[in-house]
Amino acid sequence: MIGGRGTMDELFEALTLIQTGKIKEFPVIVMGTAYSQSMMQAIFSVR
């Protein structure tokens, strides 16, 4: 499930499309808290 640069690219592309309103009601699921927690903190200020 955990990927590399391609997975991150797809994640940021989906988030950009959501933020700009080009797509709506698009589920974003991030799995693996040990892997993604620091990224989530940096991007979303989630703790």
C-alpha positions in Angstrom: 0.0 0.0 0.0 2.8 2.4 0.8 4.3 3.8 -2.4 7.0 6.2 -3.4 7.1 9.3 -5.4 4.4 8.3 -7.8 2.0 7.8 -4.9 2.9 11.2 -3.4 2.4 12.8 -6.8 -1.1 11.3 -7.1 -2.0 12.4 -3.6 -0.9 16.0 -4.2 -2.7 16.1 -7.5 -5.9 14.9 -5.9 -5.6 17.4 -3.1 -4.9 20.3 -5.6 -8.0 19.3 -7.7 -10.1 19.3 -4.5 -8.7 22.6 -3.3 -9.3 24.3 -6.6 -12.9 23.0 -6.8 -12.3 21.0 -10.0 -13.5 17.8 -8.4 -15.9 17.4 -5.5 -16.7 14.5 -3.1 -13.4 12.7 -3.8 -12.3 10.4 -1.0 -8.7 10.8 0.1 -7.5 7.9 2.3 -4.0 7.9 3.7 -2.9 4.6 5.3 -0.1 3.9 7.6 0.3 6.5 10.3 4.0 5.7 11.0 4.7 6.4 7.3 2.4 9.4 6.8 2.2 11.2 10.1 5.1 13.6 9.6 3.8 14.4 6.1 0.3 15.1 7.5 1.8 17.4 10.2 3.8 19.3 7.7 1.0 19.8 5.2 -2.2 19.9 7.3 -0.9 20.8 10.7 -2.6 17.7 12.1 -1.2 16.1 15.2 
